[in-house]
Amino acid sequence: MRKLGRDSGHRKMMLRNLVTSLLRHGRIITTETRAKEVRSIAEKIITTAKKNDLASRRLVLAEVLDETTVKELFDKIAPKYQDRNGGYTRIVKIGPRRGDSAELVVLELI
C-alpha cells in the first residue's frame, strides 16, 4: 500500500472519503497515485455489495461514510455489475496539475 505522505489514520480516512465520493458522484478528479489506491478499495466494495445480504451491507457500511450512498450502491450500482467480474472503474489521465505538476486523472465507474 502507498503511504501518500500521510500517517495511517489520515490516509485511511482520506481514502474512505474518496471512495464515498466516487460512489456518490460516479466520477472524481484526483492524483494518479490516489486513484490507484481508491480503485482497489472501490472494486472490493462493489464486489462485496453484489452479494446483497445483511452481512455484506454491514461490511460496506464500515468503509463507506454515508448511509444514503450505501443504499444507492446496493439498489443501483451493484446490480448493474452483477454479470461482470471486476473492472468496475476506469482511470483516464487529464494532465498535470498547475500548482505542483502532479498527474491528475479522472476516476470513474464504468
Legacy VTK file of the C-alpha trace (Angstrom):
# vtk DataFile Version 3.0
C-alpha trace
ASCII
DATASET POLYDATA
POINTS 110 float
0.000 0.000 0.000
1.175 3.505 -0.821
1.690 5.874 2.104
0.664 9.023 0.200
2.578 11.277 2.612
0.055 10.797 5.422
0.001 8.974 8.726
-2.162 5.878 8.837
-5.320 7.405 10.323
-5.339 10.366 7.951
-4.588 8.121 4.949
-7.402 5.697 5.784
-9.954 8.486 6.255
-8.842 10.258 3.060
-9.264 7.053 1.043
-12.676 6.388 2.637
-13.767 9.931 1.694
-12.567 9.437 -1.883
-14.369 6.085 -2.201
-17.574 7.610 -0.816
-17.323 10.494 -3.284
-16.681 8.103 -6.177
-19.738 6.011 -5.325
-21.907 9.101 -4.745
-20.955 11.042 -7.890
-19.780 8.303 -10.262
-16.521 10.106 -11.056
-13.858 12.104 -9.238
-10.741 14.038 -10.241
-7.677 13.219 -8.157
-3.987 12.395 -8.500
-2.894 9.206 -10.197
-1.447 7.531 -7.103
-4.557 8.255 -5.026
-6.778 6.989 -7.848
-4.909 3.683 -7.980
-5.420 3.163 -4.249
-9.091 4.191 -4.383
-9.702 1.904 -7.356
-8.685 -1.220 -5.457
-10.829 -0.307 -2.438
-13.865 0.636 -4.561
-13.701 -2.569 -6.590
-13.631 -4.678 -3.409
-16.593 -2.744 -2.008
-18.646 -3.194 -5.193
-17.823 -6.918 -5.268
-18.989 -7.211 -1.656
-22.166 -5.268 -2.454
-23.022 -7.654 -5.291
-23.841 -10.350 -2.696
-26.702 -8.137 -1.403
-27.168 -9.626 2.051
-27.111 -8.153 5.543
-23.513 -9.146 6.274
-22.219 -7.506 3.089
-24.266 -4.366 3.812
-22.634 -4.101 7.249
-19.159 -4.647 5.783
-19.751 -1.866 3.251
-21.183 0.459 5.932
-17.939 0.017 7.870
-15.995 1.507 4.941
-18.374 3.959 3.219
-19.161 7.062 5.263
-22.669 7.896 4.013
-25.716 5.677 4.519
-27.605 7.081 1.519
-24.597 6.283 -0.671
-24.636 2.699 0.637
-28.343 2.421 -0.169
-27.707 3.718 -3.683
-24.788 1.292 -4.046
-26.940 -1.710 -3.173
-30.023 -0.543 -5.123
-28.496 0.875 -8.322
-24.744 0.426 -8.704
-24.123 -3.200 -7.656
-26.971 -4.731 -9.743
-25.529 -3.001 -12.805
-22.300 -5.015 -12.388
-23.950 -8.331 -11.459
-22.660 -10.207 -14.521
-19.239 -8.502 -14.564
-16.193 -9.972 -12.798
-14.191 -6.937 -11.724
-13.060 -3.928 -13.727
-15.745 -1.574 -12.461
-13.621 1.585 -12.655
-11.642 3.443 -15.301
-8.702 5.828 -14.900
-8.246 8.491 -17.597
-5.257 10.830 -17.439
-6.081 14.523 -17.898
-2.651 16.129 -17.497
-0.559 17.796 -14.814
-1.938 19.981 -12.031
-0.997 23.633 -12.428
0.462 24.180 -8.958
2.798 21.230 -8.485
2.624 19.295 -11.793
1.115 16.217 -10.110
-0.501 13.947 -12.706
-4.301 14.382 -12.481
-6.731 11.679 -13.557
-10.459 11.110 -13.742
-11.537 8.022 -11.825
-14.987 6.922 -12.929
-17.346 3.998 -12.679
-17.820 2.217 -15.993
LINES 1 111
110 0 1 2 3 4 5 6 7 8 9 10 11 12 13 14 15 16 17 18 19 20 21 22 23 24 25 26 27 28 29 30 31 32 33 34 35 36 37 38 39 40 41 42 43 44 45 46 47 48 49 50 51 52 53 54 55 56 57 58 59 60 61 62 63 64 65 66 67 68 69 70 71 72 73 74 75 76 77 78 79 80 81 82 83 84 85 86 87 88 89 90 91 92 93 94 95 96 97 98 99 100 101 102 103 104 105 106 107 108 109
